[in-house]
């Protein structure tokens, strides 16, 4: 096992997110099976709000785009408070890779 030089944001949409987005989702079964997403970030986490501010718009767009392609998000993320109302976020400082093969880049 190898410890990576990364921290992470573990992100899961909240009920508020689903209330706004689910009417736009064609495959409703996908909602029931949606899993949280882990985003690898720089390992230096001194201020959690600053970290959320740095990545919140990219993450919100990615979470929305996983469900609905080629559409504008039906909500706006202005600050960290907005973000955490739409997404449950956990921050961690260690990532350990249990797989010996190097990860592929997409």
C-alpha positions as CSV (number, residue, x, y, z in Angstrom):
1,X,0.0,0.0,0.0
2,X,1.1,3.5,-0.8
3,X,0.1,6.8,0.9
4,X,-0.6,9.4,-1.8
5,X,0.3,13.0,-1.4
6,X,-3.4,14.0,-1.5
7,X,-6.3,14.9,0.7
8,X,-9.9,14.4,-0.4
9,X,-13.4,15.8,-0.4
10,X,-16.1,13.2,-0.1
11,X,-19.2,14.7,-1.6
12,X,-22.8,13.4,-1.5
13,X,-25.8,15.4,-2.8
14,X,-28.3,16.4,-0.2
15,X,-32.1,16.2,-0.3
16,X,-32.1,19.9,-1.4
17,X,-30.0,19.0,-4.4
18,X,-32.3,16.1,-5.4
19,X,-35.5,18.2,-5.0
20,X,-34.1,20.7,-7.5
21,X,-32.4,18.3,-9.9
22,X,-34.6,15.1,-9.9
23,X,-37.3,16.6,-12.2
24,X,-34.6,17.0,-14.8
25,X,-33.2,13.5,-14.6
26,X,-34.5,11.1,-17.3
27,X,-33.4,7.9,-15.7
28,X,-34.9,8.1,-12.2
29,X,-33.4,4.7,-11.2
30,X,-30.0,6.4,-11.3
31,X,-31.0,8.6,-8.4
32,X,-31.6,5.6,-6.1
33,X,-28.2,4.2,-7.0
34,X,-26.2,7.4,-7.0
35,X,-23.1,7.0,-4.9
36,X,-20.9,9.7,-3.2
37,X,-17.9,10.9,-5.1
38,X,-14.4,11.4,-3.8
39,X,-12.4,14.3,-5.2
40,X,-8.6,14.3,-4.6
41,X,-7.2,17.6,-3.7
42,X,-3.9,19.1,-2.5
43,X,-2.9,17.7,0.8
44,X,-2.4,21.0,2.6
45,X,-5.8,21.6,4.4
46,X,-5.5,24.5,6.8
47,X,-8.9,26.1,6.4
48,X,-11.8,23.8,5.4
49,X,-14.0,26.7,4.1
50,X,-11.1,27.9,1.9
51,X,-10.8,24.4,0.4
52,X,-14.5,24.2,-0.2
53,X,-14.5,27.7,-1.9
54,X,-11.6,26.6,-4.1
55,X,-13.3,23.6,-5.6
56,X,-17.1,24.1,-5.0
57,X,-18.1,25.4,-8.4
58,X,-16.2,22.7,-10.3
59,X,-17.6,20.0,-8.0
60,X,-21.2,21.2,-8.3
61,X,-20.9,21.3,-12.1
62,X,-19.4,17.8,-12.2
63,X,-22.1,16.4,-9.9
64,X,-24.8,18.0,-12.0
65,X,-23.2,16.9,-15.3
66,X,-23.1,13.3,-14.2
67,X,-26.9,13.4,-14.2
68,X,-27.9,15.8,-16.9
69,X,-25.7,16.6,-19.9
70,X,-25.9,19.9,-21.9
71,X,-28.1,21.8,-19.4
72,X,-27.5,24.7,-17.2
73,X,-27.5,24.1,-13.5
74,X,-30.9,25.1,-12.0
75,X,-29.2,26.6,-8.9
76,X,-26.2,28.8,-8.2
77,X,-23.4,28.2,-5.8
78,X,-22.3,31.6,-4.4
79,X,-20.4,30.6,-1.3
80,X,-19.5,27.6,0.9
81,X,-22.8,27.9,2.8
82,X,-24.7,27.4,-0.5
83,X,-22.4,24.5,-1.4
84,X,-23.0,22.6,1.8
85,X,-26.7,23.1,1.5
86,X,-26.6,21.1,-1.7
87,X,-23.8,18.7,-0.8
88,X,-22.8,16.9,2.3
89,X,-19.0,17.2,2.4
90,X,-16.4,15.3,4.4
91,X,-12.7,16.3,4.3
92,X,-9.9,13.9,4.9
93,X,-6.1,14.4,4.9
94,X,-4.9,10.9,3.9
95,X,-5.3,8.8,0.8
96,X,-3.9,5.3,0.9
97,X,-3.8,3.4,-2.4
98,X,-4.4,-0.3,-1.9
99,X,-3.9,-1.1,-5.6
100,X,-0.3,-1.7,-6.8
101,X,-1.0,-0.5,-10.4
102,X,-0.6,3.2,-11.1
103,X,-4.0,4.9,-11.7
104,X,-4.8,5.7,-15.3
105,X,-5.4,9.3,-16.3
106,X,-8.5,10.0,-18.4
